[in-house]
Amino acid sequence: MTLNSTNKTILIAPLNWGLGHATRCIPIIKALQENNYIPIIATDGIALELLRKEFPYIKTLELPSYKIEYAKNGRNFKWKLLRNSPKFIGAVLNEKRLVNKWIKKHNIEGIISDNRLGVCTKKVPSVFITHQLNVLTGSTTWLSSILHQCIIKKHTECWVPDFEETPNYTGKLGHLEKTDLNLKYLGPLSRMQKKETPKNYDLMILLSGPEPQRGLLEAKLKNEVLHFSGKIVFIRGVVKKTQKKEQIGNITYYNFMNTRQLEQTFNESEIVLCRSGYTTIMDLVKLEKKAFFIPTPGQYEQEYLAEKLEKEGFAPYKNQDEFKMKDIFEIEQYKGFKGTNNSINWGKLFEVFEK
């Protein structure tokens, strides 16, 4: 515990793009509390709903939605983002104005932004969390990466949830050959803990991400699971006020799970079928699971990570349109993920807010 940290209020703001940014902030929020800081959570949409369920007694604030939507055809995703860029830029400017207002109103003395571009100020120390120092966008990667690095440079520090040296999990996403950014590598960051439990499920299916791609994959997999004879737990990734559970034959459906339930279910499952989002990958590392990936169509980051991890022998993948249930058995040819012994010195990291 830092002696001067008593009751300092820290605003923590994850991006609402699927659930990954929100869930990887959970251990940070807990660490803030354990080190005698007062966190305030700020985000929108399902990320806000999830964190309110995880931390019902922590103050929450609502930020403007970036209105991130996927095209039904993944190849059109980049162009849809460009068409929506005026709304996106407007939301970023609005959240910047809100943050400056909240600093005074709520006596905020530090900021942690997980990829929220407008959550930045020179009034207090600010940290940016990302595993994408390079932002892959196909032929425009050079431009999107430069723009993102310019945003990162506005912050006091940038925390990267990966290892600095090789081997690592982000590859060229989270590593630069030359940089003047103030980077700190945390190692994989996960809210999960590995437990030795009896295996109750042969297959765990975990969905997440923005619509319509989440729903398209759900519809596809509901047909494909009919060709799997083992016990399946199917978590749809739809956060609502109440949890719903449904049993259909050998398949148990949930609309969502809280952290404790999800951790238990991960540990009780032999193998996992999921997106290749980086937060999910960090959970798989912590839990030492074997997995099969279906990257979100058009999301270059997930496609790159799936290809990288298959090439390195960790896990197989298939594109969404190509996947068939029989492909799941390719997992047997891969080594799966192994846990790491890295521990994060949160007290040392939080010293940024004492400067």
TIKOL-331003 format. One line per 8 residues: for each residue x, y, z of C-alpha. Coordinates in nm, 2 decimals. Layout:
BEGIN
X:Y:Z; ...
***
This chain:
BEGIN
0.00:0.00:0.00; 0.13:0.35:-0.09; 0.12:0.57:0.22; 0.01:0.88:0.03; -0.27:0.70:-0.16; -0.54:0.73:0.11; -0.87:0.80:-0.05; -0.74:0.92:-0.39
-1.01:0.89:-0.65; -0.92:0.72:-0.98; -1.15:0.72:-1.28; -1.12:0.39:-1.47; -1.28:0.39:-1.82; -1.29:0.08:-2.04; -1.40:0.08:-2.40; -1.74:-0.08:-2.47
-1.64:-0.30:-2.76; -1.75:-0.65:-2.67; -1.67:-0.73:-2.30; -1.30:-0.78:-2.32; -1.19:-0.43:-2.22; -1.43:-0.42:-1.93; -1.34:-0.77:-1.80; -0.97:-0.71:-1.81
-1.02:-0.39:-1.60; -1.18:-0.61:-1.32; -0.84:-0.70:-1.16; -0.73:-0.34:-1.19; -1.04:-0.22:-1.01; -0.98:-0.47:-0.73; -0.61:-0.38:-0.71; -0.71:-0.01:-0.67
-0.94:-0.10:-0.38; -0.67:-0.32:-0.22; -0.42:-0.03:-0.24; -0.65:0.21:-0.07; -0.77:0.41:-0.38; -1.13:0.49:-0.46; -1.22:0.38:-0.82; -1.50:0.54:-1.02
-1.61:0.34:-1.32; -1.70:0.52:-1.65; -1.82:0.35:-1.97; -2.14:0.27:-2.16; -2.36:-0.01:-2.29; -2.30:-0.37:-2.19; -1.96:-0.29:-2.05; -2.13:-0.06:-1.80
-2.40:-0.32:-1.72; -2.13:-0.59:-1.66; -1.92:-0.38:-1.43; -2.22:-0.26:-1.23; -2.30:-0.63:-1.17; -1.94:-0.70:-1.06; -1.91:-0.39:-0.84; -2.26:-0.29:-0.72
-2.12:-0.06:-0.45; -1.88:0.14:-0.67; -1.99:0.47:-0.82; -2.04:0.45:-1.20; -2.07:0.72:-1.46; -2.20:0.69:-1.82; -1.99:0.80:-2.11; -2.12:0.86:-2.47
-2.14:0.55:-2.69; -1.89:0.52:-2.98; -2.17:0.34:-3.16; -1.93:0.07:-3.29; -2.11:-0.16:-3.53; -1.99:-0.45:-3.75; -2.09:-0.49:-4.11; -2.27:-0.82:-4.18
-1.99:-0.88:-4.43; -1.66:-0.86:-4.24; -1.48:-0.72:-4.55; -1.69:-0.41:-4.52; -1.61:-0.34:-4.15; -1.34:-0.08:-4.21; -1.55:0.12:-4.45; -1.85:0.11:-4.21
-1.63:0.25:-3.94; -1.52:0.53:-4.18; -1.88:0.61:-4.27; -1.96:0.63:-3.89; -1.65:0.83:-3.81; -1.83:1.17:-3.76; -2.05:1.01:-3.49; -1.74:0.84:-3.35
-1.54:1.16:-3.33; -1.83:1.35:-3.18; -1.85:1.09:-2.90; -1.48:1.11:-2.83; -1.50:1.49:-2.80; -1.81:1.47:-2.58; -1.64:1.22:-2.34; -1.33:1.45:-2.32
-1.56:1.74:-2.21; -1.73:1.51:-1.96; -1.40:1.39:-1.81; -1.27:1.75:-1.76; -1.60:1.83:-1.59; -1.59:1.52:-1.37; -1.24:1.58:-1.25; -1.36:1.88:-1.06
-1.70:1.75:-0.96; -1.58:1.41:-0.82; -1.23:1.52:-0.71; -1.06:1.28:-0.95; -0.68:1.26:-0.90; -0.59:1.00:-1.17; -0.73:0.84:-1.48; -0.70:0.49:-1.63
-0.84:0.46:-1.98; -0.86:0.12:-2.15; -0.87:0.23:-2.52; -1.12:0.52:-2.46; -0.97:0.79:-2.68; -1.13:1.09:-2.52; -1.06:0.99:-2.16; -0.74:1.19:-2.13
-0.64:1.52:-1.96; -0.33:1.71:-1.86; -0.49:1.80:-1.52; -0.41:1.47:-1.35; -0.18:1.17:-1.42; -0.34:0.94:-1.68; -0.27:0.59:-1.79; -0.37:0.43:-2.12
-0.41:0.05:-2.14; -0.37:-0.12:-2.47; -0.23:-0.43:-2.63; -0.23:-0.26:-2.97; 0.05:-0.02:-3.01; 0.01:-0.10:-3.38; -0.35:-0.10:-3.50; -0.40:-0.34:-3.79
-0.64:-0.21:-4.06; -0.50:-0.37:-4.37; -0.36:-0.12:-4.62; -0.41:0.17:-4.38; -0.22:0.01:-4.08; 0.06:0.26:-4.11; -0.19:0.55:-4.06; -0.41:0.39:-3.79
-0.10:0.30:-3.59; 0.05:0.65:-3.61; -0.28:0.80:-3.50; -0.31:0.56:-3.21; 0.04:0.62:-3.09; -0.03:1.00:-3.10; -0.32:0.94:-2.86; -0.11:0.72:-2.64
0.16:0.99:-2.62; -0.09:1.23:-2.45; -0.09:1.00:-2.14; 0.16:0.99:-1.86; 0.21:0.61:-1.91; 0.09:0.33:-2.13; 0.04:-0.02:-1.98; 0.07:-0.31:-2.21
-0.08:-0.64:-2.08; 0.18:-0.87:-2.23; 0.55:-0.97:-2.19; 0.81:-0.72:-2.33; 1.04:-0.99:-2.45; 1.00:-1.29:-2.68; 0.80:-1.52:-2.64; 0.49:-1.30:-2.60
0.13:-1.32:-2.71; 0.07:-0.99:-2.90; 0.36:-1.00:-3.14; 0.37:-0.69:-3.36; 0.05:-0.56:-3.21; 0.21:-0.48:-2.87; 0.57:-0.43:-2.96; 0.75:-0.15:-3.15
1.11:-0.16:-3.28; 1.17:0.21:-3.18; 0.95:0.43:-2.96; 0.96:0.72:-2.72; 0.63:0.62:-2.56; 0.65:0.56:-2.18; 0.56:0.19:-2.19; 0.52:-0.05:-1.90
0.46:-0.42:-1.98; 0.24:-0.60:-1.72; 0.24:-0.95:-1.84; -0.09:-1.13:-1.92; -0.37:-0.97:-1.72; -0.67:-1.19:-1.62; -0.95:-1.19:-1.37; -0.95:-1.57:-1.36
-0.78:-1.83:-1.13; -0.70:-2.19:-1.22; -0.86:-2.45:-1.00; -0.85:-2.82:-0.99; -1.21:-2.93:-1.04; -1.40:-3.22:-1.19; -1.48:-3.17:-1.56; -1.86:-3.13:-1.61
-1.85:-3.01:-1.97; -1.68:-3.15:-2.28; -1.70:-2.82:-2.46; -1.75:-2.46:-2.35; -1.87:-2.21:-2.61; -1.81:-1.84:-2.52; -1.94:-1.56:-2.74; -1.88:-1.19:-2.72
-1.84:-0.88:-2.93; -2.06:-0.62:-3.10; -2.36:-0.70:-3.32; -2.44:-0.83:-3.57; -2.14:-1.06:-3.57; -2.20:-1.20:-3.22; -2.56:-1.29:-3.32; -2.45:-1.44:-3.66
-2.20:-1.67:-3.49; -2.46:-1.77:-3.23; -2.71:-1.87:-3.50; -2.44:-2.07:-3.69; -2.32:-2.25:-3.38; -2.67:-2.34:-3.26; -2.69:-2.55:-3.57; -2.34:-2.69:-3.56
-2.36:-2.81:-3.19; -2.63:-3.05:-3.30; -2.33:-3.25:-3.45; -2.15:-3.27:-3.11; -2.24:-3.56:-2.88; -2.07:-3.44:-2.56; -2.19:-3.21:-2.29; -2.18:-2.84:-2.39
-2.22:-2.52:-2.19; -2.31:-2.23:-2.43; -2.26:-1.87:-2.30; -2.42:-1.64:-2.54; -2.25:-1.32:-2.42; -2.58:-1.12:-2.39; -2.57:-0.91:-2.07; -2.92:-0.85:-1.92
-3.06:-0.75:-1.58; -3.13:-1.12:-1.50; -2.94:-1.44:-1.59; -3.13:-1.70:-1.79; -3.05:-2.06:-1.81; -3.20:-2.31:-2.05; -3.13:-2.68:-2.10; -3.19:-2.83:-2.44
-3.07:-3.19:-2.47; -2.69:-3.21:-2.40; -2.66:-2.83:-2.42; -2.69:-2.58:-2.13; -2.74:-2.22:-2.24; -2.67:-1.90:-2.04; -2.72:-1.55:-2.16; -2.42:-1.43:-1.95
-2.22:-1.52:-1.64; -2.05:-1.31:-1.37; -1.68:-1.35:-1.31; -1.72:-1.62:-1.04; -1.95:-1.84:-1.25; -1.74:-1.79:-1.56; -1.42:-1.89:-1.38; -1.59:-2.20:-1.24
-1.72:-2.30:-1.58; -1.39:-2.25:-1.75; -1.23:-2.48:-1.50; -1.50:-2.74:-1.54; -1.47:-2.75:-1.92; -1.23:-2.97:-2.12; -1.19:-2.74:-2.42; -1.31:-2.39:-2.52
-1.46:-2.25:-2.85; -1.44:-1.87:-2.86; -1.33:-1.56:-3.05; -0.96:-1.48:-3.06; -1.00:-1.16:-2.86; -0.69:-1.08:-2.66; -0.87:-1.07:-2.32; -1.00:-1.42:-2.38
-0.65:-1.53:-2.48; -0.51:-1.40:-2.15; -0.78:-1.59:-1.96; -0.69:-1.91:-2.15; -0.32:-1.86:-2.05; -0.41:-1.81:-1.68; -0.64:-2.12:-1.68; -0.41:-2.33:-1.90
-0.69:-2.43:-2.14; -0.70:-2.58:-2.49; -0.91:-2.37:-2.73; -1.04:-2.33:-3.08; -1.07:-1.98:-3.22; -1.32:-1.82:-3.46; -1.19:-1.46:-3.52; -1.45:-1.19:-3.58
-1.48:-1.13:-3.95; -1.31:-0.81:-4.06; -1.13:-0.76:-3.73; -0.77:-0.76:-3.84; -0.64:-0.78:-3.48; -0.83:-1.11:-3.40; -0.74:-1.26:-3.74; -0.37:-1.18:-3.68
-0.38:-1.32:-3.32; -0.55:-1.64:-3.44; -0.30:-1.69:-3.72; 0.00:-1.62:-3.49; -0.12:-1.86:-3.21; -0.19:-2.14:-3.46; 0.15:-2.10:-3.62; 0.31:-2.12:-3.28
0.12:-2.44:-3.20; -0.11:-2.31:-2.93; -0.45:-2.34:-3.09; -0.62:-2.39:-3.42; -0.87:-2.16:-3.59; -1.12:-2.13:-3.87; -1.29:-1.84:-4.03; -1.65:-1.80:-3.93
-1.80:-1.89:-4.27; -1.58:-2.20:-4.30; -1.62:-2.35:-3.95; -1.78:-2.69:-3.91; -1.82:-2.88:-3.58; -1.59:-3.15:-3.69; -1.31:-2.90:-3.69; -1.31:-2.88:-3.31
-1.12:-3.21:-3.29; -0.81:-3.04:-3.45; -0.75:-2.92:-3.09; -0.58:-3.25:-3.02; -0.29:-3.16:-3.24; -0.21:-2.84:-3.05; -0.03:-2.79:-2.72; -0.28:-2.54:-2.56
-0.19:-2.26:-2.33; 0.04:-2.28:-2.03; 0.02:-2.06:-1.72; 0.27:-1.80:-1.63; 0.42:-1.71:-1.29; 0.43:-1.33:-1.35; 0.29:-1.12:-1.06; 0.20:-0.76:-1.10
0.34:-0.51:-0.84; 0.03:-0.29:-0.83; 0.17:-0.06:-0.56; 0.47:0.02:-0.78; 0.24:0.08:-1.09; 0.01:0.30:-0.90; 0.30:0.53:-0.80; 0.21:0.72:-1.13
-0.08:0.87:-0.93; 0.15:0.99:-0.65; 0.37:1.21:-0.87
***
